[in-house]
Amino acid sequence: MVLLLSPTLTSKSKQQEQQHQSQSQPEPPLVFDAAVLSHQTNIPIQFIWPEIDKPKPDSSEELVVPLIDLKDFLAGNDSFNSNLSTMVGQACSTHGFFQVINHGISSDLLTEVHRCADAFFTMPLSDKQTAQRLPGESCGYASSFTGRFSSKLPWKETLSFHSSSSPSSPNLVSDYILRTLGPDFLHFGEVYQKYCEEMSKLSLQIMEVLGLSLGVGKEIFREFFEVNESIMRLNYYPPCQKPELTLGTGPHCDPTSLTILHQDHVGGLQVFTDGKWRTISPNPNAFVVNIGDTFMALSNGRYKSCLHRAVVNSMEPRKSLAFFLCPEMSKVVRPPRVLVDNEHPRIYPDFTWPAFLEFTQKHYRADMKTLDAFSQWLLRSDTENPVQH
């Protein structure tokens, strides 16, 4: 017996087959092209954050953080150390943020690093993608991390690269820029090479201040970070026509040791403290400094790595320059013995920065519990997640 299908059934079957094929084919990856999306009134759903995370008007309240004048300290005036240490200690034990002025960084250099950032991020997307960041890597150009996450995407672009104070890598930044972006970016590379060298020097001076404030002396943390293998990141937040729906950077704690941030004139940095979000307004003469998870472990939890985020606006782009101080790869992160006693037992296990970095790049999306999650993951890593540490 031969079964004859009616034309209607045949058409229906074809439709079902076509529908099944379209469902089985993966959707093309989302591309964050700031030149296009910054003008759209309907932003893609991947950028819309849950109601609990969306920025609220009351978060514009200013967070009062200490403004630390480093002039006397850098001049070797020891009589100023006590007051300086007290202010820094109070800030770092509560929310982990303070600002520094008279830091010795040239205003001309700051102007040029911002100009170079503008020049890079206003290029066509295809040109920026020459430096495309690869999955699992911490360096290169990333447009909203669309290749890594599929929801709660940040409304931003970044360019990141490694920086080293090691004598064996004297031109790590400029060599990377030249190799990745080509000879037209020779000046760009030289500018950021100089900037990273200055940031490394400043970070060591801040480490002296932190050591004094914790009562361990000026040298112990400075020596720990004397040779550092850090990360420089340029952040660019394009305008968004629905800024109340999204975030430039989601709530997170920095997994690194110390962040030295310079903001442009456009506000956007917010810190979560005392149960609410508050703003740290831009100060062109100051750097915002905050404690990261790795230094929280070095201080045995006495200093806090605080939750923070960035919001966007509909009028103009915002830039920020973030230098993330990180220890030399072989260094073991362990608090000085003087910070461990009966009242302050060890909180976190020993670890190395490469192990923590791998965890944040491949296994966990940074949030306020990154260090706790990493500690638990590390303790069972020998059997479940073998890692060299």
C-alpha positions as CSV (number, residue, x, y, z in Angstrom):
1,M,0.0,0.0,0.0
2,V,1.3,3.5,-0.9
3,L,0.5,6.3,1.5
4,L,-0.2,9.6,-0.3
5,L,0.4,12.9,1.7
6,S,-1.9,15.8,1.0
7,P,-0.3,19.0,-0.1
8,T,-1.4,20.7,3.1
9,L,0.3,18.1,5.3
10,T,3.5,18.2,3.2
11,S,3.6,22.0,3.5
12,K,3.1,21.8,7.2
13,S,5.8,19.2,7.6
14,K,8.2,21.4,5.7
15,Q,7.4,24.3,7.9
16,Q,8.0,22.2,11.0
17,E,11.3,21.0,9.6
18,Q,12.4,24.6,8.7
19,Q,11.4,25.8,12.2
20,H,13.4,22.9,13.8
21,Q,16.4,23.8,11.7
22,S,16.2,27.5,12.7
23,Q,15.9,26.6,16.3
24,S,18.9,24.2,16.2
25,Q,21.2,26.8,14.5
26,P,23.0,29.0,17.0
27,E,22.2,32.7,16.9
28,P,25.1,34.9,15.6
29,P,27.1,36.4,18.4
30,L,26.1,39.8,19.6
31,V,28.5,42.5,18.5
32,F,28.9,45.6,20.7
33,D,29.5,48.4,18.2
34,A,29.4,51.6,20.2
35,A,29.1,53.8,17.1
36,V,25.7,52.1,16.4
37,L,24.3,51.1,19.8
38,S,25.0,54.5,21.5
39,H,22.2,56.0,19.3
40,Q,19.6,53.2,19.7
41,T,16.6,53.9,21.9
42,N,15.8,50.1,22.2
43,I,18.9,48.5,23.7
44,P,19.4,44.7,23.3
45,I,18.0,42.6,26.1
46,Q,21.4,41.2,26.9
47,F,22.3,44.7,28.3
48,I,19.2,45.1,30.5
49,W,20.1,44.3,34.2
50,P,17.7,42.9,36.9
51,E,15.6,45.5,38.7
52,I,17.7,45.1,41.9
53,D,20.9,46.1,40.1
54,K,19.5,49.0,38.0
55,P,20.9,52.5,39.0
56,K,18.5,54.6,41.1
57,P,18.4,58.4,41.5
58,D,19.4,58.2,45.2
59,S,22.8,56.6,44.3
60,S,24.1,60.0,43.2
61,E,24.7,60.9,46.9
62,E,28.4,61.6,47.4
63,L,30.7,59.1,49.2
64,V,33.0,61.1,51.4
65,V,36.5,59.5,51.2
66,P,39.8,60.8,52.6
67,L,41.8,63.0,50.3
68,I,45.3,62.0,51.1
69,D,47.9,64.7,50.3
70,L,51.2,62.8,49.5
71,K,53.4,65.9,49.2
72,D,55.0,65.7,52.7
73,F,55.1,61.9,52.7
74,L,57.0,61.8,49.4
75,A,59.3,64.5,50.7
76,G,60.2,62.2,53.6
77,N,58.4,64.2,56.3
78,D,57.9,61.5,59.0
79,S,55.9,63.8,61.3
80,F,53.1,63.6,58.8
81,N,52.9,59.8,58.8
82,S,50.7,59.4,61.8
83,N,47.8,61.5,60.6
84,L,48.1,60.0,57.1
85,S,48.1,56.4,58.4
86,T,45.0,57.0,60.6
87,M,42.9,58.4,57.7
88,V,44.0,55.6,55.3
89,G,43.4,52.9,58.0
90,Q,39.9,54.1,58.8
91,A,38.9,54.2,55.1
92,C,40.4,50.8,54.2
93,S,38.9,49.0,57.2
94,T,35.4,50.3,56.3
95,H,35.0,50.5,52.5
96,G,38.6,50.3,51.1
97,F,38.5,53.6,49.1
98,F,40.5,56.8,49.3
99,Q,42.0,59.5,47.0
100,V,45.5,60.8,46.7
101,I,46.7,64.2,45.5
102,N,50.2,65.7,45.0
103,H,51.1,62.3,43.8
104,G,53.9,63.4,41.5
105,I,52.2,62.3,38.2
106,S,52.6,65.0,35.5
107,S,49.4,66.7,34.4
108,D,50.8,66.6,30.8
109,L,51.1,62.9,31.0
110,L,47.6,62.5,32.3
111,T,46.3,64.7,29.4
112,E,48.1,62.6,26.9
113,V,47.0,59.2,28.2
114,H,43.4,60.4,28.0
115,R,43.9,61.8,24.5
116,C,45.3,58.4,23.4
117,A,42.4,56.5,24.9
118,D,40.0,58.8,23.0
119,A,41.9,58.2,19.8
120,F,41.7,54.4,20.2
121,F,38.1,54.0,21.2
122,T,36.7,56.4,18.5
123,M,38.3,54.2,15.8
124,P,36.0,52.0,13.7
125,L,35.2,48.7,15.4
126,S,37.1,46.6,12.8
127,D,40.3,48.6,13.6
128,K,39.9,48.1,17.4
129,Q,39.3,44.4,16.8
130,T,42.9,44.1,15.6
131,A,43.7,43.8,19.3
132,Q,40.8,41.5,20.0
133,R,41.0,39.8,23.5
134,L,40.9,36.0,23.2
135,P,38.7,33.8,25.5
136,G,40.3,33.2,28.8
137,E,42.9,36.0,28.4
138,S,43.2,39.2,30.4
139,C,44.8,41.3,27.6
140,G,43.5,42.9,24.4
141,Y,40.4,44.7,23.3
142,A,37.0,43.6,24.6
143,S,33.6,45.0,23.5
144,S,31.3,44.4,26.4
145,F,32.6,40.8,26.9
146,T,30.0,39.6,24.5
147,G,32.1,36.5,23.8
148,R,32.1,35.5,27.4
149,F,28.7,36.3,28.8
150,S,25.2,36.2,27.4
151,S,23.3,38.3,30.0
152,K,23.9,41.3,32.3
153,L,26.4,42.6,29.8
154,P,28.4,45.8,30.7
155,W,27.9,48.9,28.5
156,K,31.5,49.4,27.8
157,E,34.7,48.7,25.8
158,T,38.1,48.0,27.3
159,L,41.7,47.7,26.2
160,S,43.9,45.8,28.6
161,F,47.6,45.0,28.6
162,H,50.2,43.6,31.0
163,S,52.7,45.8,32.7
164,S,55.9,44.7,34.5
165,S,58.5,46.4,36.7
166,S,60.9,43.5,36.1
167,P,64.3,44.6,34.6
168,S,63.9,41.6,32.2
169,S,60.8,43.2,30.7
170,P,61.7,46.9,30.3
171,N,59.4,47.7,27.4
172,L,56.6,45.2,27.9
173,V,53.8,47.7,27.3
174,S,55.2,49.5,24.3
175,D,56.3,46.2,22.7
176,Y,52.8,44.7,23.1
177,I,51.1,47.8,21.6
178,L,53.5,47.9,18.7
179,R,53.2,44.1,18.0
180,T,49.4,44.2,18.3
181,L,48.3,47.4,16.7
182,G,51.3,48.2,14.4
183,P,53.8,51.0,13.8
184,D,51.1,53.7,13.7
185,F,50.7,53.2,17.5
186,L,54.4,53.8,18.4
187,H,53.6,57.0,20.3
188,F,50.5,55.3,21.9
189,G,52.8,52.5,23.2
190,E,55.4,54.9,24.5
191,V,52.8,57.0,26.4
192,Y,51.4,54.0,28.2
193,Q,54.8,52.5,28.8
194,K,55.7,55.7,30.7
195,Y,52.3,55.8,32.4
196,C,52.6,52.3,33.7
197,E,56.1,53.0,35.0
198,E,54.7,56.0,36.9
199,M,51.8,54.0,38.2
200,S,54.1,51.2,39.5
201,K,56.2,53.8,41.4
202,L,53.1,55.4,42.9
203,S,51.7,52.0,43.9
204,L,54.9,51.3,45.8
205,Q,54.6,54.6,47.7
206,I,51.0,53.8,48.5
207,M,52.1,50.4,49.7
208,E,54.4,52.1,52.2
209,V,51.4,54.1,53.5
210,L,49.3,50.9,53.8
211,G,52.1,49.2,55.6
212,L,52.4,52.0,58.1
213,S,48.6,52.1,58.6
214,L,48.6,48.4,59.4
215,G,51.5,48.7,61.8
216,V,53.9,46.5,59.8
217,G,56.3,49.3,58.6
218,K,56.9,50.9,55.3
219,E,59.0,48.2,53.7
220,I,57.2,44.8,53.9
221,F,54.5,45.5,51.3
222,R,56.8,47.7,49.2
223,E,59.3,44.9,48.9
224,F,56.5,42.3,48.1
225,F,55.4,44.4,45.1
226,E,58.8,45.8,44.1
227,V,58.8,43.5,41.1
228,N,55.1,43.5,40.0
229,E,53.3,42.0,37.0
230,S,50.3,44.3,36.8
231,I,47.5,45.0,34.4
232,M,46.6,48.4,32.8
233,R,43.1,48.8,31.5
234,L,41.5,51.6,29.5
235,N,37.7,51.8,30.1
236,Y,35.4,53.5,27.6
237,Y,31.7,53.9,28.4
238,P,29.7,55.1,25.3
239,P,26.5,57.0,25.7
240,C,23.3,54.9,26.3
241,Q,19.9,56.1,25.4
242,K,18.4,54.0,28.3
243,P,21.0,54.4,31.0
244,E,18.5,53.5,33.7
245,L,18.3,50.0,32.3
246,T,21.9,49.0,32.2
247,L,25.3,49.4,33.9
248,G,28.7,50.3,32.5
249,T,30.4,47.9,34.9
250,G,28.4,45.5,37.1
251,P,28.8,45.2,40.8
252,H,32.2,43.6,41.6
253,C,35.2,43.6,43.8
254,D,38.6,43.9,42.1
255,P,40.5,40.6,42.4
256,T,43.8,42.3,42.1
257,S,45.8,43.9,44.9
258,L,45.4,47.6,44.5
259,T,43.6,49.8,41.9
260,I,44.7,53.3,41.0
261,L,42.0,54.9,38.9
262,H,42.0,58.2,37.1
263,Q,38.5,59.4,35.9
264,D,37.8,61.9,33.2
265,H,35.3,64.8,33.9
266,V,32.3,62.5,33.5
267,G,31.0,60.9,36.7
268,G,30.0,57.2,37.0
269,L,31.9,55.5,39.7
270,Q,29.7,54.2,42.6
271,V,30.6,52.3,45.8
272,F,28.3,50.2,47.9
273,T,28.7,51.0,51.5
274,D,26.3,51.1,54.5
275,G,23.6,49.4,52.5
276,K,23.4,51.8,49.6
277,W,25.2,53.0,46.5
278,R,27.2,56.2,46.6
279,T,29.2,58.2,44.1
280,I,32.8,59.2,44.0
281,S,32.9,62.3,41.8
282,P,35.8,63.0,39.4
283,N,38.7,65.1,40.6
284,P,41.2,65.8,37.8
285,N,44.0,66.3,40.4
286,A,43.4,63.0,42.3
287,F,43.6,59.3,41.8
288,V,41.0,57.1,43.3
289,V,42.7,54.2,45.1
290,N,40.9,51.0,46.3
291,I,41.8,47.8,48.0
292,G,41.5,44.6,45.9
293,D,40.8,41.1,47.0
294,T,44.5,40.0,46.9
295,F,45.5,42.8,49.3
296,M,42.6,41.9,51.5
297,A,44.1,38.5,51.8
298,L,47.6,40.0,52.4
299,S,46.1,42.1,55.3
300,N,44.4,39.0,56.7
301,G,41.0,40.6,56.1
302,R,41.7,43.8,58.1
303,Y,41.3,45.9,55.0
304,K,38.3,45.5,52.8
305,S,37.8,45.0,49.1
306,C,34.5,46.8,48.5
307,L,31.7,46.3,46.0
308,H,31.7,49.0,43.3
309,R,30.3,49.6,39.8
310,A,30.1,52.2,37.0
311,V,26.9,53.8,35.6
312,V,26.5,55.4,32.2
313,N,24.6,58.4,30.8
314,S,22.8,59.4,27.6
315,M,24.8,62.5,26.9
316,E,28.5,61.8,26.5
317,P,31.1,59.0,26.8
318,R,33.1,58.4,30.0
319,K,36.7,57.2,30.2
320,S,38.7,55.9,33.1
321,L,42.2,54.6,33.4
322,A,42.7,51.7,35.8
323,F,46.1,50.4,36.9
324,F,45.7,47.1,38.7
325,L,48.7,46.3,40.9
326,C,49.5,42.6,41.0
327,P,52.4,40.7,42.6
328,E,55.1,38.9,40.8
329,M,53.7,35.6,39.5
330,S,55.8,33.4,41.7
331,K,55.0,35.3,44.9
332,V,52.9,33.5,47.5
333,V,50.1,35.6,48.9
334,R,50.3,35.2,52.6
335,P,49.8,37.9,55.4
336,P,52.8,39.0,57.5
337,R,52.9,37.0,60.8
338,V,52.3,40.2,62.8
339,L,48.8,40.4,61.3
340,V,47.9,36.9,62.5
341,D,47.0,36.3,66.2
342,N,44.4,34.8,68.4
343,E,42.0,37.7,67.7
344,H,42.8,37.6,63.9
345,P,43.3,33.9,62.8
346,R,44.1,33.2,59.2
347,I,41.1,33.8,56.9
348,Y,42.3,32.8,53.5
349,P,44.7,30.0,52.3
350,D,48.0,30.7,50.6
351,F,47.7,31.2,46.9
352,T,49.5,32.7,43.9
353,W,48.2,35.5,41.7
354,P,48.2,33.3,38.5
355,A,45.9,30.8,40.2
356,F,43.5,33.6,41.3
357,L,43.7,35.2,37.9
358,E,42.9,31.9,36.1
359,F,39.9,31.5,38.4
360,T,38.4,34.9,37.6
361,Q,39.1,34.5,33.8
362,K,37.9,30.9,33.3
363,H,35.7,29.8,36.2
364,Y,34.0,32.7,38.0
365,R,32.4,36.1,37.1
366,A,33.8,38.6,39.7
367,D,31.4,39.8,42.3
368,M,31.5,40.6,46.1
369,K,32.3,36.9,47.0
370,T,35.1,36.2,44.5
371,L,37.8,35.7,47.1
372,D,35.6,33.4,49.3
373,A,34.6,31.4,46.3
374,F,38.2,31.1,45.2
375,S,39.3,30.0,48.6
376,Q,36.8,27.2,48.7
377,W,37.7,26.2,45.1
378,L,41.4,26.2,45.9
379,L,41.0,24.0,49.0
380,R,39.4,21.3,46.9
381,S,41.4,21.9,43.8
382,D,43.8,19.0,44.4
383,T,41.0,16.5,43.7
384,E,38.4,18.5,41.6
385,N,40.3,21.3,39.8
386,P,44.0,20.6,39.7
387,V,45.9,23.9,39.7
388,Q,49.5,24.7,40.2
389,H,49.8,26.8,43.3
